[in-house]
Amino acid sequence: MSALERGDVSPMWLGSVLRAAGARIGGIRRLSVEDTGAFNSQTVRLRIVWDADAPQVAPTSVILKRPTEAEWSIAGGRDEVTFYELVRSLADHPPGIVPCYAAEIDPVTGGSFVLLTDVGATHVAPVTRDDSIHLDGVPADEHLDAIVDTLAGIHAYWWGRTPPDGMITGHWSADDARFDAYLTRRSAAWNRVRTAHAELLGPELIAFYDRLLARLPHYWTRFLRTRMSDRRDLTMIHGDAYASNFLVPRSGIGATYLLDWQSPTFDIGALDLANLCATFWTRTQRREHDREHRVLARYHHGLLAGGVRGYDMATLYDDYRRALISWVLVPVQDAGDGSAASYWRPKMGCLAAAYQDWDCDRWIATRGWLPDVRSDSDASTATASDDRR
């Protein structure tokens, strides 16, 4: 049911919100709604017909976003309101965030909304979510460059800053208690997936995840605990930076926007890069024209241009490996929570291939706490989906 059909969005309400935001408007003659097709929120486009005396600058449409009834969506909606309120208060924040008219949380119900500028006439998603899921989600080069520049600009702005009040530092890696909870949840999910989908996974992939989960406590202790407690080289990350969550300008001129800020945290910036490059890109797609390394190099250049110092390419490569170690466990949770195999299995194959290509096992071992256990069979975890056969 749309927001208008629920009867709680009216021309009077919308007019008052826009006026309070400083928009130059007139009286609303008619208001209609269009579903945007969003799967993780109740997001609609409100089409506005103004009275004849309305100024020409009055918007003819806006985007209203509300959470679904799922608890995770309600919590994400509150986080998104907090994010937009924060960005609106920062005059020097870099472009890359769609301008927001209003963002509010109902103190009684806990419900929330954000009212955003509708940039649909000037911007478009470079790939769709379905493109990504079907492993056909590589943007055109000029769009990918714009995406990386936007991501680097936002990360550079927040690099090394004190996290805003209430924002989590390290979704699962902030401290021992959070890591223990994370490991318990991921291990339980893996046990369910291992039992239910052994044939689909195959013996090599099963051995891969068994080994990784067994090593995770040591990885956390040696590689992340001090880094997170010291908040060294952390920034605000999006947490879901698939290419389909960006909007690029149709004309090639103007800002590129990153949408859906439902889970911002302070963490290692490369987590967003691994999400972008490894989650739904095959080995062939990452390697084509050296695409993955070009993304990392352009991102690093953007950090330096944004004022980040003391963070070299070697450290970025190490952080990219850290990000792959984190992301390769996400499809385990997807599967354990009941996602369709058509979604999580290709995602798992892509991430496992990236993990192996970046030699993450050997990288961990050279830090002195594991033997070099990478075997020839590990490469086979990059399944048939990785080469789109």
N, C-alpha and C positions, 0 to 999 in steps of 0.2 A: 504494500500500500504506500502510495507516495505521500510526501509531506503535505501537499495540498489536499489530497483526498482525506487525510486525517483531520482536516479542518483547522489546523493550528498555524497555518501560514496564510496570511491574508494580504491584500494590497496595503491595508493600513499598517500592518506589522512591517512589511518590507520597506515601505516608505519611511517609517520612523527609524529603522535601522540604517538605511542609506543616508538619511539626513544627519543622524548622530555621527556618522562616519565622515561627514563633510562633503558628501556628494551633492552636486547641483542637479536637482531634479524638480519635477512638477508633480501633478496628481496622476495616479495610476488609473487608467481607464479599464485595462484588462490584464489579467495575469494568467499564464498557462504554464504547464509543466511538461518537460521531456525527460524521460529516463536516460541516463548516460551509460547504462550497462555495467556500472561498477559492481564487482562481486564481493567486495569486503566492506562496503558501507552503503548507506542509502544516500546516493548522490544524484541530484536532479539539476537540470538547467531550467531556470525560471525565465520565461520570455515575457517581456514587459511592453505593453502598449501604453504610451503616455498621452495625457491630455494635450491638446493642440498648443498650449502655451509653455510646454516643457522646454528647457534649453536643449540645444542640439547635442551638448556633451553628456546628457543623461544616458546611462547605459541601457541598451535594449535587451540585455540578458545578463544574468549573474548565475553563479554556481553555488548551490546550497548543499553542504555535505553534513550528514548526520550518521551516527553509528547504527549498526544493526542491533538486534536485541541480544546478541551473544556477549558474554561478559568481557571477552578479550577485545571486542570491538568497542564496547562502552569505555573500557580503560584506555584504549588507543585514541578514542575521540577526545577524552580529557587531556591526554598528552599532546594531541595536535592543537587543541585550543591554547594550551600553555606555550607551545612552540610559536604559534603565529602571534600571540600577544607579545612574546619576547622579541621577535624579529621586527614587529611594528614599532617597538620602542627604540630601535637601534638605527639612527639616521645613516650610519656609515656601513651598514651591512651590505655585502656585495649583492649584485643582481643574481637571480637564480631561484627566487621564491616568488610565486604568483602573488600579486598584491591582494591583501585581505581587507575587506570592508569591516568585518566584525567577527569576533570569536568569543563564545560565551559558554559557561557551564551553569546549568540550573542548580542552585544550592539546595533545592528540595528534592528533586528527582535524580540528580546526578547526570542527567542527559546533557548533551552538548550540541553545538553547531558551529560551523565556520561558513562564512559567506565570502566568496572569492570572486575576483574579477574573472569574467569569462573571456579567455584568450583564444577560444576555438577558431575565430575568424582569421587569426594571424599565426597560429601555432598548431602543430600536429605531432602526435607520437611517432617517433622514428620507426618503431616496430610495434606490433600488438602483443598482448600477453599470449595469445594463441600462437603467434609466430615463434615466440621464445620457447613455449612448451613443446612445439613440434621441431625444435632445433633449427629454426630458420630465422633467428632473431638477431642477425648481425646488421647494425645500421650502416648506411652509406658512410664513406670515410669522412665527409664534411660534417655529418651529423654526429659521428662518434667523437670527432675532435671537439665539437661544441659541448657534448656531454662531459667529456673529461675536463675541459676548461671550467665548466660550471662546478663540477665536483671539487676540483683543486682550489677554486676560489673560495668556496664555502669552508673547506677544510683548513685552508691557510688562515682565514679570518679567525677561526676558533682555536687554532693550534696553540697549545700551551696555556690557554686561558683557564681560569677557575670555572668549573662547571656551574651552570645556573642552579639556583636553589631547586631542589627536588628532582634534578636530572640524575639518572643512574650513571655511575662510572663503572664500565665493564658489566655487560649484561649478565655474564656468568663467571667472570674472572676477577671480580673486585676483591674478594676475600675468601678465606677457607670455607666459610659456611655456604656462600653462594656457589662455589665450585662443587662442594660435596652434594648439594641439591641438584646441580646440573648433571653431575656424573651419575647420580642415582636415576634421574629421569631418562637420560640418554641410554643407560645400560638396560633399564626396563623396556624401553622402546625397542632396542636392538634384540633383546630376548624374544619379544613378540614377533618381530620381523623375521628373525632367524628361523623361528619355528614355523611360521606361516608361509614363508616364501623361499625356502631353501632351494627349491628347484630353479626358481627364477633368478636367484642370486648367483648360484654356482659356487664351487668349493673355494676358488681363489678369492672371490670377494668376501666370502664368509671368513676366511683366514685373515684377510686384510683388516676387517673391522674388529675381529676378536683381538688381534694384535694391537691395534690402535687404542682400543678402550682399555686394555691392560696397561698401556704405557701412559695414559692420560694423566694420572696423578703425578708421575715424575715430571712430565712435560709442564704441568701447571707449577710445580714447585720450583723447577730450574729456570723456566723461560718467562713466566708471567707474573708470579707473585710480587716480586720486587718492582717490576716495571709498572704494575697497576697501583701498588701502594705509593710509589713515588710520582705517579701520574706523569711519567716521562714520555714525551712525544705522543700525546693523546690529543684528540680533537673531537668535535661533534660529528657523529656519523649518522647517516640516514637509516641504515639497517636493512633496507629493502631496495637497493639502487639498481634494479633491473632496468634495461634500456627502455622498457615500456612505461616506466614511471617518470620519464622525461618528456618534455614538450619542446620541440625545436621550431624555430621560425620558418614559416613556409617560404619566405623570400630569401632566407639565408642571412638576413640582417636583424639584429636585435638579440635580446637575452634568450638563453635556453633555460627552461624552468625544470626543477625537480619537485615532483608532487608527492602527496600521501606521507606526510610527516607524522605517522602514527606511533613510531617507535624510536625517536632520537635518543641516543646515548652518547656519553663520552667514552671513546675507545680508540683502538688502532685504526687509522684512516684506511689502511689497505683492506680492511674488511669490506668496505664498499667497492673497492676495485675487484676483489675476488668474486663478489656478488655479480658485478657487471660482466666480467670476462670469463669466468669459469663455470658458473652455475648452469647455463644453458648453451654454452658454446662447445662444440666438439673440438677434439685435438686438431683436426684439419682447419677448422675456423680460427682457432687461436694462432696457429702457425702461419696461416695464409698471409703473405706479405709481411711476416713478422708482426702481426697485428697486436698480440698480447704485449710484447716488449715495447712496441711503439706507444701503446696506451700508458704503460708505466713510465716511460721516459717523458711523455708529454705531461703527465700528472706531476712528476717530480719538478719539471720546469715551471709548472704553474704554482707549486708550493714555493719555490724560490722567488718567483715574481711577486708572490703575495707576502713575502717577508720572512718565510721560515728559514732558519739558519741551523747549522749543525746536524743536518739530516741528509746523508749522502745516498747515492743509488744503492750501494751495498746494503745499507740498513733498510731501504725500501724493499729490496728483494727479500731480505730476511722477514720483514713484516708481511710480505705477500705470502710467504710460506706459512707463517703463523695464521694468516687469514684462511688459507686452504685447509689447515688442520681443523680449524673451527667449522668452516662451511661444509666439509665433507661429511660431517655428522648430521647436518640439517635434514637431508632426505631420509635418514634413519628415523628421525622424529616424525617427519611427514608421514612415512609409511606406518609407523607405530600408532599414529593418531587416526589412521583410517583413510588417508588420501589414496586416490586411485593409482594403481601401478603405472598407468600411462603417464602420470605426472611425475612420480618420485623415481621411477627406475631410470629414465633417460637423464634426469638430474643427477642421480647417483653416479651413473657412468661417466658423465662429463667431469664431475668433481674428482672422482677417483683417478681419472686420466690425468687431470691437472696436478693432483697430488704427486703422482708418479713422475710426471714430466719435470716437476720442480724438485724431485729427489728429496722429498721431505723426510723420509726415513733416514737417509744417509746424513742429511743436514742435522737432524736431532742427534744422531750417533756421534758425529764429530765433536759435539759439545761434551762428550766424555762420560755419559751415563748409560749408554746402550752400545752393544756390539753392532757392527754393520750387518744388519739382517736383511737388507734388500736382496731379493732373489729374482731370478729371471721370471718366475711365475707371477711376481707382482705386476709386471707390465700387462698381464692378461686381464687385470681388473678393469682396464679400459675396454669396455665391452663393445659389441658390434655397433651399438648406437653411437659410439664415439666417432666412428668414421662414416656414419650414416649409411651403412650397408643394409 
